[in-house]
Amino acid sequence: MRVLITGHCGYIGPVMTRVFHGAGHEVVGFDTGYFRDQISGELKDEHPDFEFVGDIREIGHEVFAGVDAVIHLAALSNDPLGNVAAEQTQAINVGGTRRCAEQARAAGVPRFVLASSCSIYGSAGGDVPIDENGRVAPVTAYARSKVEGEQLLESLQRDDFEPILLRNATAYGASPRMRLDLVLGNVMAYAHATGKIRVLSDGTPWRPLLHIEDLSRAALAAAEAPIGSLPYHVFNVGGRDCNYQVKDIAEIASAALGNCPIEITGENGNDPRSYRVDFTRVFTHLKGYQPTWNLAAGAQEMVRWFADKPKALETLLSERFVRLERLRNLRAANRIDESFRWVPQVA
């Protein structure tokens, strides 16, 4: 297949490109380039066969020429960023998704896979795992944008245009364009920098976590499924045992770091984002999806990544690994405007 991956220059995109190449597919990339130069590893098979640079809010029909499936990653994907840039999050995550889907449908692309998020369950509570029919309770601008993105894609569905909505667990894992502002990376990076693990909540909130390679395999399975073959179009995507309380994540990170001490401060109280998720459907009905990672292995991978990147500790809170800081710096330097569009630079 010829597969278009939007947002291919982000955290997940290079790894997903490698997974699709490994399955024998041609990859076309489309990205605005916010993080294009934020490379913390060599790009080899992680680079697409063709790529376009542009804003997802203005993506054109030419990008979809010959495309068999779209994997839509492009988004402002950070809760703190959404808190300070709610309007831009709405415009890019919802407006950009609409533009991309409408252009894809007009071009005759039959399969559109949205990278949604389990964070849409937000404050659903962690007592009972929630399945795809459960109540959504988003508490952040990012999560709300994913709910709206799902709704608009459902409204565009027809016999020859089949959206698949993947509600992915929180990602972890090493990438050529690394992030340290997601829960496992953040916990372990702080521990490397300070010698201890610090948990700001009371440690009780629940989170499902999934390695970016396994997340990419789910997208691959969704893209490869023949049109009309899936009994469901919405899938919670995670592992068989990937629901953790934050204190459990801290303990796994501690073990990987040689029993690093843990401090649970509770200064942020009980985080309202707490949800356990049921992943039965994805294992039962998304043929070919089989995760291979667990959190302990992911923590060990992070240990190796830090050992290979000692200078990462010097830039722990820099724009290189934290999305919010990168966009703040681009804005302060007048590289992007208030709408997060690029400002033409005078030579």
ZAPA-863558 format. One record per residue (C-alpha): residue number from 1; x, y, z. Coordinates in steps of 0.05 Angstrom, whole numbers. Layout:
SITE	drenvo	east	north	up
SITE	NUM	X	Y	Z;
...
END
This chain:
SITE	drenvo	east	north	up
SITE	1	0	0	0;
SITE	2	17	73	-5;
SITE	3	5	101	64;
SITE	4	3	175	85;
SITE	5	26	188	156;
SITE	6	10	259	179;
SITE	7	54	286	235;
SITE	8	110	239	214;
SITE	9	163	284	245;
SITE	10	136	278	315;
SITE	11	150	229	370;
SITE	12	111	170	343;
SITE	13	118	183	268;
SITE	14	190	158	256;
SITE	15	176	93	293;
SITE	16	110	83	257;
SITE	17	145	96	190;
SITE	18	195	41	207;
SITE	19	139	-7	225;
SITE	20	102	6	159;
SITE	21	166	-1	119;
SITE	22	179	-67	155;
SITE	23	111	-91	130;
SITE	24	130	-73	58;
SITE	25	89	-10	50;
SITE	26	108	56	18;
SITE	27	103	116	65;
SITE	28	86	188	48;
SITE	29	97	238	104;
SITE	30	63	305	117;
SITE	31	86	350	173;
SITE	32	90	424	189;
SITE	33	160	416	217;
SITE	34	154	442	289;
SITE	35	200	386	311;
SITE	36	236	368	247;
SITE	37	304	389	274;
SITE	38	293	359	343;
SITE	39	328	294	327;
SITE	40	358	254	384;
SITE	41	379	194	342;
SITE	42	395	175	271;
SITE	43	338	171	221;
SITE	44	348	109	178;
SITE	45	288	69	157;
SITE	46	247	117	198;
SITE	47	247	168	141;
SITE	48	188	166	92;
SITE	49	195	151	18;
SITE	50	164	218	2;
SITE	51	145	277	45;
SITE	52	108	342	43;
SITE	53	116	403	88;
SITE	54	53	440	105;
SITE	55	0	459	155;
SITE	56	-53	405	166;
SITE	57	-105	460	166;
SITE	58	-90	473	93;
SITE	59	-69	404	68;
SITE	60	-82	399	-7;
SITE	61	-109	345	-52;
SITE	62	-41	331	-84;
SITE	63	-17	299	-20;
SITE	64	-68	243	-28;
SITE	65	-49	221	-98;
SITE	66	-48	145	-101;
SITE	67	-57	139	-25;
SITE	68	-92	76	0;
SITE	69	-95	94	74;
SITE	70	-83	154	119;
SITE	71	-55	149	189;
SITE	72	-72	215	222;
SITE	73	-23	231	277;
SITE	74	-17	307	266;
SITE	75	-40	344	328;
SITE	76	-20	387	386;
SITE	77	-12	328	433;
SITE	78	3	353	502;
SITE	79	-44	368	560;
SITE	80	-2	427	588;
SITE	81	2	456	518;
SITE	82	-72	450	509;
SITE	83	-83	486	575;
SITE	84	-45	548	550;
SITE	85	-64	542	476;
SITE	86	-135	515	476;
SITE	87	-155	555	415;
SITE	88	-97	530	374;
SITE	89	-108	459	398;
SITE	90	-180	463	374;
SITE	91	-161	492	307;
SITE	92	-106	442	292;
SITE	93	-134	379	323;
SITE	94	-206	388	301;
SITE	95	-202	435	242;
SITE	96	-141	400	215;
SITE	97	-173	332	223;
SITE	98	-235	356	185;
SITE	99	-193	385	129;
SITE	100	-150	322	123;
SITE	101	-210	275	124;
SITE	102	-250	315	74;
SITE	103	-191	319	26;
SITE	104	-177	244	34;
SITE	105	-250	226	21;
SITE	106	-253	271	-40;
SITE	107	-190	238	-67;
SITE	108	-220	169	-60;
SITE	109	-178	145	-2;
SITE	110	-218	87	29;
SITE	111	-186	81	98;
SITE	112	-173	136	148;
SITE	113	-142	117	216;
SITE	114	-146	169	271;
SITE	115	-96	168	328;
SITE	116	-146	184	383;
SITE	117	-132	174	457;
SITE	118	-156	138	519;
SITE	119	-150	206	553;
SITE	120	-221	220	528;
SITE	121	-243	177	588;
SITE	122	-210	229	633;
SITE	123	-247	230	698;
SITE	124	-285	166	687;
SITE	125	-254	135	749;
SITE	126	-210	74	756;
SITE	127	-253	25	794;
SITE	128	-277	-14	733;
SITE	129	-242	-18	665;
SITE	130	-281	22	614;
SITE	131	-295	-5	544;
SITE	132	-311	31	479;
SITE	133	-384	40	499;
SITE	134	-366	75	564;
SITE	135	-378	147	580;
SITE	136	-325	196	555;
SITE	137	-305	248	606;
SITE	138	-249	292	577;
SITE	139	-217	341	625;
SITE	140	-166	375	579;
SITE	141	-168	414	514;
SITE	142	-129	358	481;
SITE	143	-178	304	503;
SITE	144	-238	346	483;
SITE	145	-208	356	414;
SITE	146	-201	281	405;
SITE	147	-275	271	423;
SITE	148	-295	322	371;
SITE	149	-247	292	320;
SITE	150	-280	224	329;
SITE	151	-349	254	321;
SITE	152	-334	290	257;
SITE	153	-301	228	226;
SITE	154	-362	187	243;
SITE	155	-404	239	207;
SITE	156	-361	232	144;
SITE	157	-364	156	140;
SITE	158	-394	124	79;
SITE	159	-387	58	42;
SITE	160	-323	78	6;
SITE	161	-293	119	63;
SITE	162	-283	81	128;
SITE	163	-252	117	188;
SITE	164	-221	74	243;
SITE	165	-215	108	311;
SITE	166	-158	82	354;
SITE	167	-162	106	426;
SITE	168	-89	95	443;
SITE	169	-62	87	514;
SITE	170	-9	137	536;
SITE	171	54	125	495;
SITE	172	123	109	520;
SITE	173	187	84	486;
SITE	174	250	110	452;
SITE	175	244	149	388;
SITE	176	291	188	342;
SITE	177	248	249	361;
SITE	178	244	235	435;
SITE	179	195	263	486;
SITE	180	206	268	561;
SITE	181	140	301	578;
SITE	182	99	236	579;
SITE	183	91	199	644;
SITE	184	145	144	640;
SITE	185	197	188	606;
SITE	186	183	245	653;
SITE	187	190	202	715;
SITE	188	255	170	692;
SITE	189	286	234	665;
SITE	190	274	270	731;
SITE	191	305	211	767;
SITE	192	366	214	723;
SITE	193	374	288	736;
SITE	194	362	288	811;
SITE	195	375	217	836;
SITE	196	303	206	858;
SITE	197	234	195	829;
SITE	198	183	248	847;
SITE	199	108	238	840;
SITE	200	68	302	848;
SITE	201	0	268	855;
SITE	202	-18	220	910;
SITE	203	1	163	864;
SITE	204	-68	132	859;
SITE	205	-93	156	790;
SITE	206	-97	101	737;
SITE	207	-64	105	669;
SITE	208	-60	55	612;
SITE	209	9	56	578;
SITE	210	31	28	510;
SITE	211	98	26	474;
SITE	212	101	67	410;
SITE	213	120	6	370;
SITE	214	57	-30	393;
SITE	215	16	32	380;
SITE	216	45	32	310;
SITE	217	28	-41	300;
SITE	218	-45	-26	317;
SITE	219	-46	29	263;
SITE	220	-15	-21	214;
SITE	221	-68	-73	229;
SITE	222	-123	-21	220;
SITE	223	-94	4	154;
SITE	224	-86	-67	126;
SITE	225	-156	-91	145;
SITE	226	-200	-96	82;
SITE	227	-255	-44	77;
SITE	228	-318	-71	109;
SITE	229	-283	-127	145;
SITE	230	-282	-97	215;
SITE	231	-345	-106	258;
SITE	232	-325	-43	298;
SITE	233	-294	23	279;
SITE	234	-273	45	349;
SITE	235	-218	9	388;
SITE	236	-185	21	455;
SITE	237	-112	5	440;
SITE	238	-67	-22	494;
SITE	239	-37	-85	522;
SITE	240	-68	-143	559;
SITE	241	-41	-117	625;
SITE	242	-24	-44	615;
SITE	243	-67	-7	666;
SITE	244	-23	21	721;
SITE	245	-31	68	779;
SITE	246	21	124	778;
SITE	247	54	96	840;
SITE	248	63	29	802;
SITE	249	96	66	744;
SITE	250	143	98	794;
SITE	251	161	31	824;
SITE	252	175	0	756;
SITE	253	219	59	738;
SITE	254	254	54	805;
SITE	255	270	-20	794;
SITE	256	300	-5	725;
SITE	257	343	49	757;
SITE	258	372	4	811;
SITE	259	319	18	864;
SITE	260	321	93	858;
SITE	261	284	126	917;
SITE	262	212	148	906;
SITE	263	181	211	935;
SITE	264	105	217	931;
SITE	265	92	289	948;
SITE	266	17	292	937;
SITE	267	24	367	925;
SITE	268	-21	365	865;
SITE	269	-73	324	902;
SITE	270	-112	269	867;
SITE	271	-106	281	793;
SITE	272	-176	280	762;
SITE	273	-149	243	702;
SITE	274	-157	172	725;
SITE	275	-183	115	681;
SITE	276	-173	41	673;
SITE	277	-188	16	603;
SITE	278	-215	-50	575;
SITE	279	-177	-73	513;
SITE	280	-217	-137	498;
SITE	281	-244	-112	431;
SITE	282	-177	-96	399;
SITE	283	-150	-165	415;
SITE	284	-214	-199	392;
SITE	285	-229	-161	328;
SITE	286	-167	-124	302;
SITE	287	-133	-180	265;
SITE	288	-57	-180	269;
SITE	289	-51	-135	329;
SITE	290	-6	-165	381;
SITE	291	35	-121	428;
SITE	292	105	-144	445;
SITE	293	127	-95	499;
SITE	294	112	-88	573;
SITE	295	127	-29	619;
SITE	296	187	-61	653;
SITE	297	220	-73	585;
SITE	298	203	-1	566;
SITE	299	236	25	629;
SITE	300	299	-14	613;
SITE	301	298	15	543;
SITE	302	296	84	574;
SITE	303	356	67	618;
SITE	304	395	49	555;
SITE	305	372	111	519;
SITE	306	398	156	575;
SITE	307	464	118	576;
SITE	308	471	132	502;
SITE	309	450	205	508;
SITE	310	486	233	569;
SITE	311	477	305	545;
SITE	312	401	295	548;
SITE	313	407	307	623;
SITE	314	435	376	610;
SITE	315	373	394	569;
SITE	316	321	358	609;
SITE	317	270	415	608;
SITE	318	293	444	542;
SITE	319	253	448	478;
SITE	320	291	388	452;
SITE	321	249	339	491;
SITE	322	189	379	517;
SITE	323	136	400	466;
SITE	324	109	459	505;
SITE	325	178	491	511;
SITE	326	193	481	438;
SITE	327	130	517	415;
SITE	328	138	572	468;
SITE	329	208	585	441;
SITE	330	184	586	369;
SITE	331	131	636	388;
SITE	332	179	680	428;
SITE	333	227	681	369;
SITE	334	170	701	322;
SITE	335	181	637	282;
SITE	336	107	620	289;
SITE	337	49	669	299;
SITE	338	-9	667	348;
SITE	339	-46	615	307;
SITE	340	18	572	306;
SITE	341	29	583	232;
SITE	342	100	595	208;
SITE	343	122	667	199;
SITE	344	160	679	135;
SITE	345	232	694	152;
SITE	346	271	751	119;
SITE	347	336	726	88;
END
